[in-house]
Amino acid sequence: MNGGATFTRDKRRRPQGALSQMKSTWNWLRAFFLNYLWLGITILLVSILLEKSYPEQTRIYWLSIAIKLIEGIGISILIASIFTFASGTSEFIEKIKSLLEDIVVRREFLANMDPESKKEAIKALIQPSVSEKNKYPNIGDYYGYFIDKTLEIKEKSVRSNYAINARAFFCTEKKLIAIEGIYTYRLYPSADGFNDIILGFEDKDSFCSLVTVSDPEGKRTTFEKPELTHFNENGDVSYRATIQVKDFANGKNHIDVELRLTEFGTDHWKLIQFKALQPTDGFRFHLHCDGEIRIQEHAIFVVGATYHLEVPEGKQSITFTCNQWVNEGTGFCALISVPVTENILTQFNKVLDLKALPVIDETEIIEIH
């Protein structure tokens, strides 16, 4: 009985399964014929069959027109169905949305332009108005100059986080005021790669004791006391050394540089000068004076950026900080010296072994500020 009951249920299910299969097939066929994609393919196939069935040599004129018309309709429906389907998907809509945002809102397409096209686009955007040209005929050249200077940055190596930590002291060996400084910064390549590092001093006594160059992977190379070469350019005397880093830095997105420099002044004063020769993102200078050495005067040269200056009471140290981009020519100078008083002069006489010299009259002593 159980077998008969099972057999009966199977017989009842069979027509329902067949009906379901037929319904599924019908839905598929309906989707097949009613979908515009398949409709376009079908019409295109019909045009191909007509063209093969009726060769062009024996075909009458109106039939050729009809075949071309059917072919065009099929291709049009085929392409339209593809774009209709694509435009209905969320991915397609989001992609078009992002492209429009890049073009209309963020204008990121400008960043991918070649340099000349970019320059022309900028000139078109900020060119002077007619009234400005009437007042200042050459103002267009002024705008063009700054556009050229701005776009030149890609041809230069730029630096970031430039820091100088220095100490001023009296060198008993040379009997001169000396400045020991540690210079650190991160160097980025230009469009042509990295440029060599050039060190320069105004006197032959100053020197660089060590140059350290590190890459992003932690590898480093060192140059101990690079040899200085004498230069005389129309009476401008200097001593320079070139640190070749191109081979080491080739293919790197940046390198970290550390310089240990020692500079000398006179027996009681020194003028400290620094000028940025490359565009620099962030700069900090700190100087501490040992002994009786004090900061007498200072001057800051910064255009278009905010800086912070700290000179504590007593003028034994100075800190100059700028956390923005600074251009070439940005810099500072500071005059440090030992106040020339009777007590200090006595100490100098002892250090310099000048006891045999006649004693200087107090009325001739001038305090340097």
C-alpha positions in Angstrom: 0.0 0.0 0.0 2.7 2.3 0.8 4.2 1.6 -2.6 0.9 2.4 -4.3 0.5 5.6 -2.4 3.9 6.6 -3.4 3.3 5.8 -7.1 0.1 7.8 -7.0 1.8 10.9 -5.6 4.5 10.6 -8.3 1.9 10.5 -11.0 0.3 13.6 -9.6 3.5 15.5 -9.4 4.6 14.7 -12.9 2.1 17.0 -14.7 2.9 19.8 -12.2 6.6 19.5 -12.9 6.1 19.5 -16.6 3.8 22.5 -16.3 6.5 24.3 -14.3 9.1 23.4 -16.8 7.0 24.7 -19.7 6.3 27.9 -17.8 9.9 28.4 -17.1 10.7 27.8 -20.8 8.0 30.2 -21.9 9.4 32.9 -19.5 12.9 32.4 -21.0 11.6 32.5 -24.5 9.6 35.6 -23.8 12.6 37.3 -22.2 14.6 36.1 -25.2 12.3 37.6 -27.8 11.1 40.7 -26.0 14.6 41.8 -24.7 15.8 44.6 -27.0 19.3 43.1 -27.0 18.1 39.9 -28.6 15.7 41.8 -30.8 18.6 43.8 -32.2 20.7 40.7 -32.8 17.8 39.0 -34.5 17.2 42.0 -36.9 20.9 42.1 -37.6 20.9 38.4 -38.5 17.9 38.9 -40.7 19.7 41.6 -42.7 22.7 39.3 -43.0 20.5 36.4 -44.3 18.9 38.7 -46.8 22.2 40.0 -48.0 23.5 36.4 -48.5 20.3 35.2 -50.2 20.2 38.1 -52.7 23.6 38.9 -54.1 24.3 42.5 -54.8 24.7 41.9 -58.6 21.2 40.5 -59.0 19.5 42.6 -56.3 17.0 45.3 -57.2 17.6 48.8 -55.9 14.8 48.9 -53.3 15.8 45.6 -51.8 19.4 47.0 -51.2 17.9 50.0 -49.4 15.6 47.7 -47.3 18.6 45.5 -46.3 20.7 48.5 -45.3 17.8 49.9 -43.4 17.2 46.6 -41.5 20.9 46.4 -40.8 21.0 49.9 -39.4 17.9 49.3 -37.2 19.4 46.2 -35.8 22.7 47.8 -34.9 20.9 50.8 -33.4 18.7 48.6 -31.2 21.7 46.5 -30.2 23.7 49.5 -29.1 20.8 51.2 -27.4 19.9 48.1 -25.4 23.5 47.8 -24.2 23.6 51.5 -23.0 20.2 51.3 -21.5 21.2 48.3 -19.5 24.5 49.9 -18.4 22.8 53.2 -17.5 20.4 51.3 -15.2 23.1 49.7 -13.1 24.3 51.4 -9.9 27.9 50.9 -10.8 27.5 52.7 -14.1 25.7 55.6 -12.4 28.3 55.9 -9.7 31.1 55.9 -12.3 29.5 58.7 -14.3 28.8 60.6 -11.1 32.4 60.4 -10.0 33.6 61.5 -13.5 31.3 64.5 -13.4 32.5 65.4 -9.9 36.1 65.3 -11.1 35.4 67.5 -14.0 32.8 70.0 -12.7 33.5 70.1 -9.0 37.1 69.1 -8.3 38.4 69.8 -11.8 40.9 67.0 -11.4 41.3 66.6 -15.1 43.5 69.8 -15.0 46.1 67.9 -13.0 46.6 65.3 -15.8 47.2 67.9 -18.5 50.7 68.3 -20.1 52.7 71.3 -18.8 52.1 73.5 -21.8 48.3 72.9 -21.8 48.2 73.4 -18.0 50.1 76.7 -18.4 47.6 77.9 -21.1 44.7 76.9 -18.9 46.0 78.8 -15.9 46.7 81.9 -18.1 43.2 81.7 -19.4 41.7 81.6 -15.9 43.7 84.4 -14.4 44.3 86.7 -17.3 43.7 90.3 -16.5 40.4 91.9 -17.4 40.0 94.5 -20.2 39.9 97.4 -17.6 43.1 96.1 -15.9 44.8 95.9 -19.3 43.8 99.5 -20.0 45.2 100.7 -16.7 48.3 98.5 -16.7 49.3 97.4 -20.2 52.0 95.0 -19.0 50.1 93.4 -16.2 49.7 90.2 -18.3 53.5 89.8 -18.2 53.4 90.1 -14.4 50.8 87.3 -14.2 52.8 85.2 -16.7 56.0 85.5 -14.7 54.4 84.0 -11.5 52.7 81.3 -13.5 56.1 80.3 -15.0 57.7 80.4 -11.5 55.0 78.3 -10.0 55.1 75.6 -12.7 58.9 75.4 -12.5 58.7 73.6 -9.2 58.3 70.2 -11.0 61.8 70.8 -12.4 63.4 71.3 -9.0 64.1 69.0 -6.0 62.0 70.2 -3.1 62.7 69.7 0.6 60.5 69.2 3.6 60.9 69.3 7.4 64.2 71.3 7.1 65.7 71.6 10.6 69.0 73.2 11.8 70.2 72.7 15.3 73.3 74.7 16.0 75.7 75.5 18.9 77.9 78.5 19.1 81.1 78.3 21.1 84.6 79.6 21.3 87.2 77.3 19.7 90.3 77.4 21.7 92.3 75.6 19.0 91.7 78.2 16.3 90.9 81.0 18.8 87.8 81.8 16.8 84.0 81.7 17.4 82.7 78.5 15.9 79.2 77.2 14.9 78.5 73.5 14.9 75.3 72.6 13.1 73.3 69.5 12.3 71.2 70.0 9.2 68.4 67.5 8.4 65.7 67.4 5.7 63.8 65.1 3.4 64.6 65.6 -0.3 62.1 64.8 -3.1 63.1 64.3 -6.8 62.4 66.7 -9.6 60.9 65.6 -13.0 64.5 64.6 -14.0 65.3 62.8 -10.7 67.5 63.8 -7.8 70.1 66.6 -8.0 73.5 66.3 -6.3 73.9 68.0 -3.0 76.2 71.0 -3.1 77.9 72.4 0.1 79.5 75.8 0.2 81.5 77.9 2.6 82.9 81.4 2.4 86.2 80.6 4.2 88.7 77.7 4.0 88.6 76.9 7.7 84.9 75.8 7.7 84.2 72.2 6.8 81.6 69.4 6.7 82.5 66.5 8.9 79.8 64.1 7.7 77.0 63.7 5.2 74.5 60.9 5.7 71.9 59.9 3.1 69.1 57.4 3.8 66.4 55.9 1.6 62.8 54.9 2.6 63.9 51.3 3.2 66.4 52.4 5.9 69.5 51.9 3.7 72.1 54.6 4.1 75.3 55.8 2.7 77.8 58.2 4.3 80.4 60.7 3.1 83.1 61.6 5.6 84.6 65.1 5.4 84.1 65.7 1.7 86.9 67.6 0.0 86.3 71.2 -0.6 87.3 72.9 -3.9 88.2 76.6 -4.2 86.1 78.7 -6.5 86.7 82.4 -7.5 83.8 83.8 -9.6 84.5 87.4 -10.4 86.1 88.0 -6.9 83.4 86.0 -5.1 85.5 83.4 -3.3 83.9 80.2 -2.0 84.8 76.6 -1.1 82.4 73.9 -2.3 81.9 70.2 -2.3 79.5 68.1 -4.4 77.8 65.1 -2.9 76.7 62.7 -5.6 73.5 61.0 -4.6 71.9 60.2 -8.0 73.0 56.6 -8.1 72.0 55.9 -4.6 68.6 57.7 -4.8 67.7 56.5 -8.3 64.1 55.1 -8.2 63.4 56.3 -4.7 60.4 58.6 -4.0 62.5 60.5 -1.4 65.8 60.5 0.6 66.6 61.8 4.1 69.7 63.9 4.3 71.8 64.8 7.4 74.7 67.3 7.3 77.2 68.0 10.1 78.8 71.4 9.4 81.3 73.5 11.3 81.8 77.2 10.5 84.1 79.8 11.9 83.9 83.5 12.5 86.4 86.0 13.9 87.9 86.1 17.4 84.8 87.6 19.0 81.9 87.7 16.5 80.2 85.7 13.7 77.4 86.5 11.2 75.2 83.5 10.7 73.4 83.4 7.4 71.0 81.0 5.7 69.1 81.3 2.4 66.8 78.6 1.0 67.9 77.7 -2.5 65.0 75.2 -3.1 61.3 75.3 -2.4 60.9 74.0 1.2 57.9 72.7 3.1 58.5 73.6 6.7 61.6 75.0 8.3 63.1 75.2 11.8 66.3 76.8 13.1 67.6 76.7 16.6 70.8 78.2 17.9 72.2 78.0 21.4 75.2 80.1 22.5 77.8 78.8 25.0 79.7 80.9 27.5 79.5 84.6 27.1 78.5 84.5 23.5 75.1 86.3 22.9 72.8 87.0 20.0 73.1 90.7 19.3 70.9 91.2 16.2 68.8 89.1 13.9 66.7 89.5 10.7 64.1 87.2 9.1 63.3 87.2 5.3 60.0 85.4 4.7 57.4 86.4 2.1 53.8 85.0 2.0 54.2 82.6 5.0 53.7 82.8 8.8 56.7 82.3 11.0 57.3 82.2 14.8 60.4 83.6 16.5 61.6 83.0 20.0 64.4 84.9 21.6 64.4 84.2 25.4 65.6 86.9 27.9 69.4 86.9 28.0 69.7 86.3 24.2 71.5 83.1 24.7 69.4 81.2 22.2 67.1 81.8 19.2 64.4 79.6 17.5 62.9 80.4 14.2 60.0 78.2 12.9 57.9 78.2 9.8 55.4 75.4 9.1 54.4 76.5 5.6 55.9 76.4 2.2 58.7 78.9 1.7 60.2 79.9 -1.7 63.8 80.3 -2.8 65.4 83.4 -1.1 63.7 82.8 2.2 66.2 83.0 5.0 67.6 84.8 8.1 70.8 86.1 9.5 71.9 86.5 13.1 74.9 88.3 14.5 76.5 86.7 17.6 79.4 88.1 19.6 81.1 88.3 22.9 80.4 91.7 24.6 83.8 93.4 24.7 84.1 94.5 28.3 87.1 94.8 30.5 86.6 91.4 32.1 86.0 89.7 28.8 88.9 91.4 27.3 91.1 90.1 30.0 89.9 86.6 29.3 90.6 87.1 25.6 94.1 88.3 26.4 94.7 85.1 28.4 93.3 82.9 25.7 95.1 84.6 22.9 98.4 85.1 24.8 98.3 88.8 24.2 99.8 89.9 27.6 102.7 91.6 25.8 100.4 94.0 24.1 99.8 97.4 25.7 96.8 97.7 27.9 93.8 99.2 26.1 92.4 102.3 27.7 88.8 101.8 29.0 87.6 104.8 27.1 88.4 102.9 23.8 86.3 99.9 24.6 83.1 99.7 22.6 80.4 97.2 23.5 79.0 95.4 20.4 75.2 95.0 20.1 
